[in-house]
Amino acid sequence: MIITLQNQKGGVGKTTLSLHLAQYFTGLGGRVLVVDADPQGSARDWLQARVAEAPFSVVGLDRPTVHRDIENLLRGYDVAVIDAPPRVTDIARSAILAADLVIIPVQPSPLDVWAAQDTVRLVNDALVFKETLKSVFVINREIVHTAIGRDVATALGESQVPVLSSHVSQRVAFAESLANGQTVFETKSDVKAIAEIEVLGAELLELFGRSRSEPFRR
């Protein structure tokens, strides 16, 4: 499983989702590698902030060779989660080509919906070279107890890219855990935040045809 998180608009929570999905897959017994392809190096900063040993591996690869290097990087791993850079760059294109599935996180705002179309165009360009490539939208940083997330999902539904049914909310627990080099699975500070990542992760497993009870068979 090679998953790339990509959106041409910054600040949509790519790194937050990347690290939490990596923790989720690790919790299911998967050997997980996070590839930090963003020159900002947020995933690497998270690793440096940790006190305990990380539950999964993190490597930096902010070069336009991700699609060529990923096979060697994946030796010994079940899952690679690629945190791709914002903006249309050669690195972004390479990270998309490397993937089996591209997740496009979208915040619930019209501006984000419009900006997401740039990423959709990148994915469509990649389909010329990789016909099996899949892509999905995920609503991220949804404001709790509002209907705007549903409205954005409806607007995105006009695209050919499917919208996942699972949404992830804007929660302080996500920011606080990452600032300390952890995830909400480790801090256990917000059970609702944990549940949202679990539902998202389970939906992604279904896209790969994997059982939730035994996703990574040895």
Stockholm file with secondary structure:
# STOCKHOLM 1.0

chainA/1-218         MIITLQNQKGGVGKTTLSLHLAQYFTGLGGRVLVVDADPQGSARDWLQARVAEAPFSVVGLDRPTVHRDIENLLRGYDVAVIDAPPRVTDIARSAILAADLVIIPVQPSPLDVWAAQDTVRLVNDALVFKETLKSVFVINREIVHTAIGRDVATALGESQVPVLSSHVSQRVAFAESLANGQTVFETKSDVKAIAEIEVLGAELLELFGRSRSEPFRR
#=GR chainA/1-218 SS CEEEECCSSSSSCHHHHHHHHHHHHHHTTCCEEEEECCTTCHHHHHHHHCSSCCSSEEEECCSTTHHHHHHHHTTTCSEEEEECCSSSCHHHHHHHHHCSEEEEEECSSHHHHHHHHHHHHHHHHHHTTCTTCEEEEEECSBCTTCSHHHHHHHHHTTSSSCBCSCCCBCCHHHHHHHHTTCCHHHHCCCHHHHHHHHHHHHHHHHHTTCCSSSSSCC
#=GC SS_cons         CEEEECCSSSSSCHHHHHHHHHHHHHHTTCCEEEEECCTTCHHHHHHHHCSSCCSSEEEECCSTTHHHHHHHHTTTCSEEEEECCSSSCHHHHHHHHHCSEEEEEECSSHHHHHHHHHHHHHHHHHHTTCTTCEEEEEECSBCTTCSHHHHHHHHHTTSSSCBCSCCCBCCHHHHHHHHTTCCHHHHCCCHHHHHHHHHHHHHHHHHTTCCSSSSSCC
//
